[in-house]
């Protein structure tokens, strides 16, 4: 994992705000896709049929929350290796009133943050409790990060926010409505798409291959995401395409990604740009190259 000061939330407001008719992410995740939605919609529109939609790397969920308003997807299967994240989405989907009630009780102060951070949240049987815990720490921790150590313990320090909205009731209710037709899973990405059929759409948004030695965005789960996993993802995507499944991937525009998805493997690579706040010095933040692969 890179130095924490180098990692800043990517889903903060920007000129490409999602329209009011679309649900928006309610958790902040590095690598958020809100800025890239217009480009992703272009790629989705190129397919004649979408069928069932699958997203094996759930993350912040900007695309799956916004796409229904565009008519691109209906029923969907969402997966992530971070079980706490998936339980958070389950809580918001199924018990949003309970999530909101718990979030309303929370206060923005360091003592409460540290107490919540120390909770053994995985022992909770209620998904809405996990959801409130996750959202609270996400909204009040340093730069909206989610990061764990090798023992799986959330280890982001208290953040310094001037205006931290802990409970966005309207946003949570919109997300709950958008998630009502989704199946949620937690596990390996390859298992998540075993049932994909011809005409279905799968969007892979994995942890990006780092553009620099200090930009390692793999510690959202204790096991990380290795180069071998990146190669396995490429092979899985190629097999899906061979079966007539519509596939979209995103990653950093770095030489290794271009090599992994070279034309000889049957992929088309298109460069796009997004603002990524991946430097602790504001003057060094700005547009960076990413790719959309089909």
C-alpha positions as CSV (number, residue, x, y, z in Angstrom):
1,X,0.0,0.0,0.0
2,X,1.3,3.4,-0.9
3,X,1.7,6.3,1.7
4,X,-1.7,7.2,2.9
5,X,-1.1,10.9,2.2
6,X,-0.9,10.1,-1.5
7,X,-4.4,8.6,-1.6
8,X,-7.3,11.0,-1.7
9,X,-11.0,10.3,-2.4
10,X,-12.0,10.4,-6.1
11,X,-15.7,10.8,-5.7
12,X,-15.8,14.3,-4.5
13,X,-18.0,16.8,-6.5
14,X,-16.6,17.7,-9.9
15,X,-17.8,19.4,-13.1
16,X,-19.3,16.2,-14.3
17,X,-21.9,15.9,-11.5
18,X,-24.3,13.0,-11.8
19,X,-27.8,14.3,-12.6
20,X,-30.5,14.3,-10.0
21,X,-32.3,11.5,-11.8
22,X,-29.4,9.2,-11.1
23,X,-28.5,7.6,-7.7
24,X,-24.9,8.5,-6.7
25,X,-22.3,6.6,-4.6
26,X,-22.9,6.8,-0.8
27,X,-19.4,5.6,0.0
28,X,-16.1,7.2,-1.2
29,X,-13.6,4.9,-2.8
30,X,-10.4,5.6,-4.5
31,X,-10.8,5.1,-8.3
32,X,-14.4,6.3,-8.3
33,X,-16.0,6.4,-11.8
34,X,-18.3,9.4,-11.5
35,X,-16.1,11.5,-13.8
36,X,-15.9,8.7,-16.4
37,X,-19.6,8.0,-16.6
38,X,-20.1,9.7,-20.0
39,X,-17.3,7.7,-21.5
40,X,-18.5,4.4,-20.0
41,X,-22.0,5.1,-21.3
42,X,-20.5,5.5,-24.8
43,X,-19.0,2.0,-24.5
44,X,-22.2,0.5,-23.2
45,X,-24.2,2.1,-26.0
46,X,-22.1,0.3,-28.6
47,X,-23.4,-3.1,-27.6
48,X,-26.7,-4.2,-29.2
49,X,-27.8,-6.2,-26.1
50,X,-27.0,-5.9,-22.4
51,X,-29.1,-8.6,-20.8
52,X,-28.0,-9.2,-17.2
53,X,-25.4,-6.9,-15.8
54,X,-22.5,-8.0,-13.6
55,X,-19.9,-5.9,-11.8
56,X,-17.3,-8.2,-10.1
57,X,-15.4,-5.3,-8.5
58,X,-18.1,-3.3,-6.7
59,X,-16.1,-0.4,-5.3
60,X,-18.0,2.9,-5.0
61,X,-20.6,1.7,-7.5
62,X,-21.0,4.9,-9.5
63,X,-21.8,3.1,-12.8
64,X,-24.4,0.6,-11.5
65,X,-26.2,3.3,-9.6
66,X,-26.4,5.7,-12.5
67,X,-26.9,3.3,-15.4
68,X,-30.6,2.4,-14.7
69,X,-31.6,6.0,-15.2
70,X,-30.1,5.7,-18.6
71,X,-31.9,2.5,-19.4
72,X,-28.7,0.5,-19.7
73,X,-29.3,-2.1,-17.0
74,X,-32.1,-3.6,-15.0
75,X,-31.3,-6.7,-12.9
76,X,-27.7,-6.9,-11.8
77,X,-25.2,-9.0,-9.9
78,X,-22.7,-7.1,-7.9
79,X,-19.6,-8.6,-6.2
80,X,-16.6,-7.4,-4.3
81,X,-13.9,-9.2,-2.3
82,X,-14.5,-6.7,0.6
83,X,-17.3,-8.5,2.5
84,X,-17.9,-5.4,4.7
85,X,-18.6,-3.3,1.6
86,X,-21.1,-5.8,0.3
87,X,-22.8,-6.0,3.7
88,X,-23.0,-2.2,3.6
89,X,-24.8,-2.4,0.3
90,X,-27.1,-5.1,1.6
91,X,-27.9,-2.9,4.6
92,X,-28.7,0.1,2.4
93,X,-30.7,-2.0,0.0
94,X,-32.8,-3.9,2.5
95,X,-32.8,-1.8,5.7
96,X,-32.2,1.8,4.7
97,X,-34.5,3.1,7.5
98,X,-32.3,1.4,10.1
99,X,-29.1,2.6,8.5
100,X,-30.4,6.2,8.5
101,X,-31.5,6.0,12.1
102,X,-28.1,4.8,13.3
103,X,-26.2,7.4,11.2
104,X,-28.3,10.2,12.7
105,X,-27.0,9.3,16.2
106,X,-23.3,9.6,15.1
107,X,-21.3,12.7,15.8
108,X,-18.2,14.0,14.1
109,X,-15.6,13.8,16.8
110,X,-12.3,11.9,17.3
111,X,-13.3,10.0,20.4
112,X,-16.4,8.5,18.7
113,X,-14.4,7.8,15.5
114,X,-11.8,5.8,17.4
115,X,-14.4,3.9,19.4
116,X,-16.2,2.9,16.2
117,X,-12.9,2.0,14.4
118,X,-12.0,-0.4,17.3
119,X,-15.4,-2.2,17.1
120,X,-15.3,-5.9,16.0
121,X,-17.8,-5.1,13.4
122,X,-17.6,-8.5,11.6
123,X,-19.3,-10.1,14.6
124,X,-22.5,-8.0,14.0
125,X,-25.3,-10.1,12.6
126,X,-27.2,-7.1,11.2
127,X,-26.2,-5.7,7.9
128,X,-27.6,-2.3,8.7
129,X,-25.2,-2.0,11.6
130,X,-22.3,-2.8,9.4
131,X,-23.5,-0.3,6.8
132,X,-23.8,2.5,9.4
133,X,-20.3,1.7,10.7
134,X,-18.8,1.6,7.3
135,X,-20.4,4.8,6.1
136,X,-19.6,6.7,9.3
137,X,-15.9,5.8,9.2
138,X,-15.8,6.5,5.5
139,X,-17.3,10.0,6.0
140,X,-15.2,11.0,9.0
141,X,-11.9,9.2,8.3
142,X,-8.8,10.7,6.6
143,X,-9.7,11.7,3.0
144,X,-12.7,9.3,2.9
145,X,-10.3,6.3,2.6
146,X,-11.1,2.7,3.3
147,X,-7.9,0.8,4.1
148,X,-7.1,-2.3,6.2
149,X,-4.0,-3.9,7.5
150,X,-3.1,-7.6,7.0
151,X,-5.2,-8.6,9.9
152,X,-8.2,-7.0,8.3
153,X,-8.4,-4.1,10.8
154,X,-9.6,-0.7,9.5
155,X,-6.6,1.5,10.2
156,X,-7.3,5.0,8.7
157,X,-6.9,7.8,11.1
158,X,-9.5,10.5,12.0
159,X,-10.0,13.0,9.3
160,X,-10.0,16.8,9.4
161,X,-13.2,17.8,7.6
162,X,-14.8,21.2,7.5
163,X,-18.2,20.0,6.4
164,X,-18.7,16.2,6.9
165,X,-22.2,15.0,6.0
166,X,-22.6,11.8,8.0
167,X,-26.2,11.0,7.1
168,X,-27.3,11.9,3.5
169,X,-30.8,10.6,3.9
170,X,-32.0,11.4,0.3
171,X,-28.9,9.9,-1.2
172,X,-29.2,6.7,0.8
173,X,-32.9,6.3,-0.1
174,X,-32.1,6.9,-3.8
175,X,-29.3,4.3,-3.7
176,X,-31.6,1.8,-1.9
177,X,-34.1,2.2,-4.6
178,X,-31.5,1.7,-7.3
179,X,-30.2,-1.4,-5.6
180,X,-33.6,-3.1,-5.2
181,X,-33.1,-5.5,-8.2
182,X,-29.5,-6.4,-7.5
183,X,-28.0,-9.6,-6.2
184,X,-25.0,-9.0,-3.9
185,X,-22.1,-11.3,-3.5
186,X,-18.7,-11.3,-1.8
187,X,-15.9,-13.3,-3.3
188,X,-13.4,-13.7,-6.1
189,X,-14.2,-11.9,-9.3
190,X,-13.9,-15.1,-11.4
191,X,-16.6,-16.9,-9.5
192,X,-18.8,-13.9,-9.7
193,X,-19.2,-14.1,-13.5
194,X,-19.5,-17.9,-14.0
195,X,-23.1,-17.6,-15.0
196,X,-22.6,-14.9,-17.6
197,X,-24.3,-15.7,-20.9
198,X,-24.2,-14.4,-24.5
199,X,-25.5,-10.8,-24.6
200,X,-24.9,-10.1,-21.0
201,X,-22.7,-7.2,-19.9
202,X,-19.8,-7.4,-17.5
203,X,-17.9,-4.4,-16.3
204,X,-14.6,-5.0,-14.6
205,X,-13.1,-2.1,-12.6
206,X,-10.3,-3.8,-10.7
207,X,-7.7,-2.1,-8.5
208,X,-5.6,-0.3,-11.0
209,X,-2.0,-1.2,-11.9
210,X,0.0,1.6,-10.2
211,X,1.2,4.5,-12.2
212,X,4.0,5.0,-9.7
213,X,5.7,3.1,-6.9
214,X,3.6,5.0,-4.3
215,X,0.2,4.6,-5.9
216,X,-0.6,1.0,-4.8
217,X,-4.4,0.8,-4.4
218,X,-4.7,-2.8,-3.4
219,X,-5.2,-2.8,0.4
220,X,-9.0,-2.6,0.5
221,X,-8.9,-6.2,1.5
222,X,-6.1,-7.8,3.4
223,X,-5.1,-10.0,0.5
224,X,-4.6,-7.2,-2.1
225,X,-4.6,-7.7,-5.9
226,X,-1.5,-9.0,-7.6
227,X,0.0,-8.8,-11.1
228,X,-1.0,-12.5,-11.3
229,X,-4.6,-11.5,-10.6
230,X,-4.4,-8.8,-13.3
231,X,-3.3,-11.5,-15.8
232,X,-6.0,-13.8,-14.7
233,X,-8.5,-11.0,-15.1
234,X,-7.3,-10.5,-18.7
235,X,-7.7,-14.2,-19.5
236,X,-11.2,-14.3,-17.9
237,X,-12.3,-11.3,-19.9
238,X,-11.0,-12.8,-23.1
239,X,-12.9,-16.0,-22.5
240,X,-16.1,-14.1,-21.9
241,X,-15.7,-12.2,-25.1
242,X,-15.2,-15.5,-26.9
243,X,-18.5,-16.6,-25.6
244,X,-20.3,-13.5,-26.8
245,X,-20.5,-11.7,-23.5
246,X,-20.2,-7.9,-23.7
247,X,-17.1,-6.9,-21.7
248,X,-15.9,-3.5,-20.5
249,X,-12.8,-3.0,-18.4
250,X,-11.0,0.1,-17.0
251,X,-7.5,0.5,-15.8
252,X,-4.6,3.0,-15.7
253,X,-3.0,4.0,-19.0
254,X,0.4,2.5,-18.2
255,X,2.6,0.4,-20.5
256,X,1.9,-2.8,-18.6
257,X,-1.9,-2.4,-19.1
258,X,-1.3,-1.8,-22.8
259,X,0.8,-4.9,-23.0
260,X,-1.8,-7.0,-21.1
261,X,-4.6,-6.0,-23.4
262,X,-2.7,-5.9,-26.7
263,X,-4.8,-6.4,-29.9
264,X,-3.4,-10.0,-30.2
265,X,-5.6,-10.8,-27.1
266,X,-8.7,-9.5,-28.9
267,X,-9.1,-6.2,-27.0
268,X,-9.6,-2.6,-28.1
269,X,-8.1,0.1,-25.8
270,X,-9.4,3.7,-25.7
271,X,-7.6,6.4,-23.6
272,X,-9.7,8.7,-21.4
273,X,-8.8,11.3,-18.8
274,X,-10.0,11.8,-15.3
275,X,-8.9,14.0,-12.4
276,X,-7.3,11.7,-9.8
277,X,-6.3,13.3,-6.5
278,X,-3.4,10.9,-5.8
279,X,-0.9,13.4,-4.5
280,X,-0.7,15.0,-1.0
281,X,0.3,18.3,-2.8
282,X,-2.7,19.9,-4.5
283,X,-0.5,21.5,-7.1
284,X,0.5,18.1,-8.4
285,X,-3.1,16.8,-8.7
286,X,-4.8,16.9,-12.1
287,X,-5.9,14.8,-15.1
288,X,-4.4,11.4,-15.5
289,X,-4.6,8.9,-18.3
290,X,-6.9,5.9,-17.9
291,X,-8.2,3.4,-20.5
292,X,-11.5,1.8,-21.2
293,X,-11.0,-1.6,-22.7
294,X,-13.6,-3.6,-24.8
